[in-house]
Amino acid sequence: MPVARTRCVALVGVAGHTVEIEADVGRGVVGTHFIGLLDTAISESRDRVRSALLNSRFDWPDARVTVSLFPASLPKRGSIFDVAIAVAILGAAGSIPPARIADPFFLGELGLDGQIRPIRGVLPAALAAAEAGARLIVVPSLNASEAALVPGLTVVPASSLRELVDWLRDGDLHRLPCVDDVASFDARPPAPPTDLDLMEVVGQPLGRWALEICAAGGHNLWLLGAPGTGKTMLAERLPTILPVLDRDQALEVTAIHSIAGALPGGHPLLFRPPFMAPHHTATVASVIGGGTGLIRPGAVSLAHQGVLFMDEAPEFASGVLDSLRQPLESGKVTVSRAAGTVTFPARFTLVLAANPCPCGLGGEAGRFCGCSPSTRRRYLARLSGPLLDRVDVKIRLSRPSRAELLADRAHTEPSKTVSQRVSQARERAAKRLAGTPWRNNAEVSSAVLHREFRLPHAVLTPLTRALDVGTLSARGLDRVLRVAWTISDLAARDRPGLDDITAALTMWMGQDQ
């Protein structure tokens, strides 16, 4: 009997690699042998595939069965290969034409009864298949809408092995329902309704302005204030004023959530900036990513192109907080394990929220705080200097009075209005940064900031004075300049002025305005 070949995809992080699966049914001692640097899940698939074939009323070959997954040097993990292994064995045994399974990609996990179960990571696998020249891919029915996000790829949803084999035998492309390029980005569903709106945050005009600046320039934010001052309300409404993701960003974000198994049903495409808020008991692996077997993306990657909110930031373990420094600088995170190294994208807006002391009442007029000065210092000192040095905007919030609440209601704006200003500011920045690899002010390199976008010496007077007295570091200087450019973009000015520099410096130092 001939050797049958088909194709599948091995996922390493968010990257997919084509795997060729060969099955040989021939002479020798009866048995089943898998080769190709496999993990436990794939080694156990021989029993799943055997039971699925028998319960689907197919004969298991009474011969020596050898299944090879090539390239042998590529680590292969998970149950994504079950369906491909099953059809390869059936092709080698002569139950289905080998030519019918040579070109398509087959993805899916098999149940013992022959049902094809959904899997994680279908979108990045389908993207890899399309890059490899595939025109047709077979996926579990529940993953079909996700795979159909890849344009130009015909998606065949299959719910059972029996159904799939009948289709392969008949050669009728329409025997199973096919989805062909149904998910073009222009036909995306409407944005899901949300109850969050920035106009609900009353009494904190400075906080709303800081949020707008961070949204327009992609800057990180630190909110310091007593409980009830609106820190969480502000952070949760930041995604409502961020621009909608473009096509490439949406596919990248959706691929990360697909690997994590966090995609919603129905319309899996994520074109709204994600919002992640890990609990303060989260571990380094859950925030950065990791795992003992298959390496999963952490909260920083799930927040890619969105917002990572860390409430009660001083309560997080110091190792978790310090681990944020690499992705904040590089926009990606690298996870190394004995099985290999995986890199996930992680370009997000960080929002830190903290109380002024453990009891939360420090500095509030009319409220008694029982924390000693040393206790307050130790509490906030859990946020290290190198981490705060990477936060562009630092705001202190206080409880507004009744008069301030009533007066501020006339000045609140809905998220839709603020989002329009943010989009206009980003368009100005994008026009200025055309021809560079950066999209917003927060990403501009230090060299370009001081060369192409150098400001007059008179405008930089507050910064040079702060550098002379030691209250501003070189990194802080660059971050203040980036915030100043964002403030000028929001004001529709060609370049920052002295007032913009002063406001940006005040925000970076965390002083009251």
N, C-alpha and C positions, 0 to 999 in steps of 0.2 A: 504493500500500500504506500502511496506517496506521502511525503512530508507536507503537512498543511501549515500555512502561515497566515497570521493575521496581526493586527496592531492594536496597541493600547498606549497609555500615557502614564509615566511615573512622575509624581510631583515632588519637587525638592524646593521647599519654601513656596513661593508663588510662581515658580517657573516649572513648566512642564517639559518632559523629555520623551521623545518617541521610543517605545519599547516594542520590538518585534518578538512575537510569541510563535514558537515552532512546536509542533506536536508530531511525534513519530510513533506509530503503532506497528510493531514488527515482531520478529522472532526473538526468542530469548525467554528467560525465566519470567513468569507472569508477575507483574508488579507495576507500580507507578512511581516514577522518579522525576522530581523537579530540580532544576539547576538554574543558577543565575543570580547569586548573591541576594537571597530572599530572606524576609523576616518571618516571624512566627505566623502572622496572619496569612501569608501566602503559602507557607508550608502546610497550614491546616486546610487550605482551600481544596486540596485533593479530596478530602472527605466531604466537603460541602458540594463540590462539583459532582462527585460520584453519586451522592444521594439525590441531588437535583436532577441528574440525568435519569436515574432509575425511576424516580417519582414522576418524571415527565414522560414515562413510557418509552425511554430509549435504552438500548442495550449498552452495557459497559464492556469495552473490548476485552476479550479473554486472551490477552497477549501482553507483551512488555510495552508499557506506555511511558514515553520520555517526553517531558515538556521543558523547553529551554526558553528563558527570557533573556533577550539580547538587547543592549550590551551587558555582558556579565559583570563588568566593573561598576555599573550604576546601581546604587542601593535602591531596592524596591520594597515598598511598605504598603500595608493596607489591603483591603478586599476589593479594590477597584478592578483587579485583573480577573475576577471570577468568570464573568461572561466571556471574555476573550479566550480564556483557557478552555472553557466548555466548548465553544464553537470550533476551536482549533482541534480538539480531540475528536469531535464529531466529523470534522473535515478529513482528518487523517484516517478515521475509521470508514470513510465512504458514506456516511449518513447524510452529508450535505456536500454540494459541489465545492471543492477547494477554491475554485476561481471566484466564487461569490463572496468569500471572506477575506480575500487577499488585500483589497484596497480599503475597505471601510475600517474605522476605528470602533472598538467595542468597549464600553465602560459599564460597570455595574457589579453589585454584589448579589450573589445567589443565596436564596433561602433553601432549606433542605427540601421543600416542596416544589422547587423550581421557580418560585416567584423571584422577580428581579427587583431588588430593593434599592432605594436611593442612597447616594454616597455624597461625601463632601468633595469640594474642589472640582466640580464639573466645569465651571466656567474657565478657569485657567487650563484645564485639560483640553477643552474644546478649542481654546485659543492656540494651544500648542499643536493640536491636530491640524488646524487651518494653516498655520505657518509651515507645517510639513507637507502641505499640498493636498490634504484630504478634501474630498467633496461631500462625503457622507459619514455620519457618525451615529452610532446606536447608543442610546442612553436609557436609564430607567425613566418610566413615564413621569414620575414626580419631579425629575430633573430636566424635563424637556424644555420648559420655558426659560430655564437658566442657560442651557446650551444654545438656544435659539438667539441669544443676544449676540452671538458671533455672526456677522454678516457673511453671506455667500456660502454658508455651510448648511447642507440639508440634514436635518435632525430627524431621526427615526426613534420615536418613543416605544419602548417595549415593556410590558408588564410581567411577562412570563417567558421562560425558556421555550416552552412548547409553541407559543405564539411566534416567537422569533425564528425558530427553526422552520416552521411551516412557511413563513415568508421567504426565508433563504432557499427553501426547496422549490417553491413555485416561481421565484424570480419576478414576482409582481411587485413593483416598487410601491404600489398603492394598497397593497394588502394590509400594511400597517399605516396609520395616519402619519404623514410626514409634515414637518414644519420647515419651511424654506424661507429663511431671511424674514421672519415675521416681526422681529424685534429691532427694526431699524431705530436709530436713536431719535429720529424725527417723529416717530409714532409712539413716543414714550407716554405712559399714563400720567394723569394729572397728579400734582403734589398731594400727598396725604394731608388731611386737615389736621391742624394743631391748635391747641388751646393756649399756647404760649404767645405772648405779644409783649414787646418792649414797653408799650405805653402803660402796662400794668405796674411797672416799677416807678413808684411815685416817691418823691422826697430825696432822690439821689441823682441830681443832674450831673454831678461830676462823674459818678459811676457810669451813667449812660453815655457820656461823652467819651470816657476811656474805652468803653465797649466798642463804640463806633470807630475810634482810632485803631484799635486792635483788629477789628474786622477789615478795615480798609487796607492796612499794611501788613497783616499777618503777624502782629507782634504778640508776645507773651504778656500775661497780666497777673498781678498779685493784688488780691483784695484783702485788706486787713480791717476788721471791725467786729463789734460785739454781736452776739446772736440776735437775729431779727432785723438787721440793718439792710438785708437784701442781697447778700453775697451770692447765695445759691440762685435766687431769682435772676440776677444779672447773668450768671454763667449759663444757666439753662436757656436763656434767650439769645445768646451769642449766635448759635446756628441759624436763627430766624432772620438775621441780617447779613449773613454770608451769602455770596453769589452761588447760584446753582452750578454744580460741577459740569464741566464740558464732557464730551464723549470719551476722550481718553482717560480723564480722571475718574469718570463714573465706572468704566470697565475695570480700572485698576482697583478702586475701592471695593467694587462688587466681588472681584476675584479674591481679595483678602478675606472678606466676610464669608465667601463660599467655602474656603479652606477651613475656617473656624466653625462652619455649620450654623451661621447666624443670619442667613438670608430669610426674608419674609416670604411667605407663599404667595402665589398669584403673580405679582409683578416684582421679580427679584432685583431689577436694576435699581441701584442706589444712586440717585443723582442729587440727593440732598446731603450736605456735609454731615458726617456722623458725629455723634456726641457720646463720649464714654466717660463714666464716672465711677472708677473702681473704689471699693470700700477701703478704709484706712488700714484694714487688716490684710490687704492683698500682699502676696509674696512677689519677689523679684521675677519669678517665672511667669506669673499671671500678668504682670505689668509689661515686662520686656518681651516675653515669649520664651518658649522652651518645651520641655516634656522629655520623658525618659525614652520613648520610642519615636513616634512621628512628631517632629517639632512643629508646634502650633504658634500662630501669631498671638502676641499679647495685646494689652489695652492700647499701647502706643501705636501699634500697627492698625488696630481696628479703628483708631481715631485718625488715621491718615486722611489728609485733606479736610479734617474737621477739627473738633475740639476735644481735648483731654482735660477734664475737670477733676481736681484733687481737693475735695472738701476736707476740712480739718487737716490740712497738710502737715502740721507738726506732729500729728499722731502717726503718720506713716513711718515705717522703719527707715533708718538713715540709709541703708543699702538700697532701698527702693528709690528714694529721692535722688541719691547720687547717680543711680543708673540712668537717670533721665538726661544726664549731661551729654552723652554721646549722640543720641538721636536729635537733641535740640540743636546741636552744631551741624551734624551731617545730613539730617533728614532721612536716616535709615538706621536700622539696628541689626547687628550681626550676632547670632546665637551660635556658640560653638559647643558641640557635644562630641562624645567619643565616636558616634556614627558619622559625623561630618559637621560642616559649617553651613548655616543658612542665613541669608540676608533678606530682611523684610523692609519695605518702604515704611517710613514713619515720620512724615512731615506734617506736623499738627500745630495747633495753637494751644499752648499750655495756659491753664487758668488755675492758680493756686488761691485757696481761701483759708484764712486763719483767724482765730480769735486773738485778741491782744494778750491773753494770759489763759491759764488752764480753766479758770472759772468763767472767763469771757466778759467780765464786767470792768476790766481795767480801763481807766481813762474815760468812763462814762459819768457824766455829771448826775449827781443824785443817786448813784448806785454804789453800794459798798463792795469793795474788792478785798478779799482776804489774802491775796497772793503777795508774797514779799517781792521786793525788787529783784533779788537774785533768782527767784522762781520764775518771774516773767522773762528775765534774760535767758535763762536756760531753756524755757519753753520755745521762744522764737529762734534761739540759736540752733534748734534742730534743723532749721532750714539753712543749709550751709551757704557761706559767702559765694563760692563758685556757682552754685545753683541760682541764687538771686541775681548774680551778675549777668545771667543769661535771660533775665526777665526785664523787658523793656519798659513796662508801665507798672507803677506801684501806686495804689490808691488806698487811702484810709477812709473808711466809711463810719459815720456816727448816726445815732438815732435822730431822725428829724423831729422837730416839734410839730404840734398841731397846725400852727400857722404856716410852717414851711410845707407841710403836706398839702394844705389847701392852696397855697400860692403856686406850688409846682404842678398842680393838675392841669393848669392852662398851658404848660410848656411841654408836656409829654407828647410823643409822636408814635404812631404805630410802626411796627417793624417793617412794613412795606415801604413806608416813606424813607426810613433810615437806610434800608437796603438799597434804594435807588441812589442815594448819595454815596454809599459804599461802592456800588458798581461803577459810578462815574469816576470816583477817585482811583479805583483799580484800573479803569481804562486809561486814565492819564498816566499812571505809573507804567502800564504795559506799553503805551506809545513811547514813553521815554526810554524804556528798557528793551525796545525792539532790537532784535539782532543779538541779544544776550540770552544766556540760559535761565534767566530769572523772570519770575512772574510778578512779584510784589517787592515792596521796599525792604521787608525784613530779610530777604534772601541775598541782597546785593553784597558783593564782596567788599572787604575793606579797601583793597587797592583801587577798585573802580570808584568807590565812594570818595576817596581823597584825590583821585586823578580826574576822571571825566566830570564828576559832580562836585568839584571843589567849590566852596563858598568863600565870599570875601572875608578878609581878616576881621573887619569891623563887626560882621554878623557873628563871628565865632568868639567874641570877647568873653561871654559867660563861660564857655567851655575851657578856654585857655586859663581863665582864673581858677576854675575848679581843678584843672590839672595841676596848677602851680601849688595849690594848698593841699593836694592829695585826696580830695573827696571824689575824684573821678578817675577811673582806670582807662587804659587804652581801649579795652573792649567796651567799656561803658561809653566812651566817646563815640565809637562807631554806632552803638545802639541809639544814643541820643540823636545823632544825625539822621538815622533811618526814621525814627519817630517824627522828627521835624519835617522831613520830606512828606510823610504821610499827612501831617497836619496841613501842610501847604497844598497837597492834592485835594483834600476835603474842602479847602477854601478856594479852590480853582486858581491858585497862584502858580506862577512859573517856577519859582524857587523859594525856599524858606527865608523868612526874614528874622529879625532879632526877636520879635515876639514869639515866633514859632520855636526858635532855639531855646528861649527861656522856658516856655511851656513844656517842651520835651524834656529839658533838664530837670525841671521840678517834678515831673511825673517819674522820671527814672530814679531820682533820689527818694521818692516817696514822701515828699513834703506836702503839707496842706496848702491848697491854693485859695 
